[in-house]
């Protein structure tokens, strides 16, 4: 089964399990809306690719790690869109969860998704329970305190913040959890996979800043110009658009170089390159360079 | 070490770990405010008492189960106090988390506490990892979907709800997780402990309804009359104050009867009785009965 189908099926099974008989119907609908149709699913794809590179000897556990990473990502989007944060009315071209179901169900759907992520790991852990302590710990570090997503969002509430610390916590930490937990789920050492996740996560955040400044809201499915409107730390604001484009290209190359030598290395390097092209296409970067050169004349 | 000190130390260690170097300071402060000084800590006390009744052969894991239950409880309070839910300005006689730190940090503190609960379980699971799958699953069921706390709060967003389903999910589920996870942490069968948790949880929720109607806000540390003001399902509203008092007494007796025969049974039954007296003192119940009898004359 190809990884995209595998991830879709595993996410479907996890959400169906949570929706079981007796669940408040509007909460079930809000959770489903948070997870489907979904975006690029890059974090679970990375997680599975690393597990496959190490033999994927416990596919149920690899699936659970991929599902957990994606559910935690979805939870962070739902809470990040809330009126008290970004107040975003749309996400992935559809109404955001709070716009569709109200603020209370958006808070609860995010909470339920965090719980469901850890539940999925636990329930898939019976065959190799000795892998669970490190899996749980690394996954939690990707989203909690002091350096995970919650910490990253909390930097938005501080008077002073370094853009890099903010981006590392808000995006890099869960990407690192994705690659490292892929290795752990297959019984391998997680440490060689940290750098790939961190570089790619930072590249994603810089790409997001570039797109926030430069992209068409119809193309990216959510409002643009929000980071600057909200005064959030932004690479494109701090170093200028071309500085951010250069950072993006450097980070993508660093991610490619960070793929450890293993039997899935070629596939993983190709995945990094195709994702970077999807995020900030080479053509768009060339146009930005040309525009910047014209402005400098 | 007595259980109260043990719980305080274990909670302190968990929160200190999360606050580590590089944590956004206001998030760290909001999380600490959410957990300390804390309330009666009845859920972790129950959890530890059950683990001790089964020999407590892995104290670190018992402590982690108790910590997880309490952190999940604290998370639910922080989110329940948010402006979109109860909009409570005080909790345990102090400003609520959103009143002290703002709405964004209250959302994030709740999220971080949920993550920290599962992280604590994972990090204490190395000695007996085979206990983790069931522990994670049961703990998650206590707080997630379809029947845990998030589901319980979500019933407040539905047009129709049965008070008992609502109370079972909002309160009973985490009490059941507390007793059952205490057994699991000590390597014992969890099932005989479900009834105790469920009865006690229901008694707590009925007590809360009674106190919401009848108590002094200074005594209980939060505003009263909120359930009725907010149109929330309430036993005291549905069956009248005396009906709720009768329900409370019946549920406390059922909880005492539900303690399985074991070497800690006497202590556990005494704990149930002393907690019920703390919640709705016999003297207060007698006054309510007298008042009700006078009104009927």
Interface residues (C-beta under 8 A of the other chain):
Chain A: X18 X19 X20 X21 X22 X23 X24 X25 X26 X27 X28 X31 X75 X79 X82 X84 X85 X101 X102 X103 X104 X105 X107 X108 X110 X111 X112 X114 X115 X116 X118 X119 X121 X122 X123 X125 X126 X129 X130 X131 X132 X133 X134 X135 X136 X137 X140 X141 X143 X144 X145 X146 X147 X148 X150 X151 X153 X154 X155 X156 X157 X158 X161 X165
Chain B: X18 X19 X20 X21 X22 X23 X24 X25 X26 X27 X28 X31 X75 X79 X82 X84 X85 X101 X102 X103 X104 X105 X107 X108 X110 X111 X112 X114 X115 X116 X118 X119 X121 X122 X123 X125 X126 X129 X130 X131 X132 X133 X134 X135 X136 X137 X140 X141 X143 X144 X145 X146 X147 X148 X150 X151 X153 X154 X155 X156 X157 X158 X161 X165
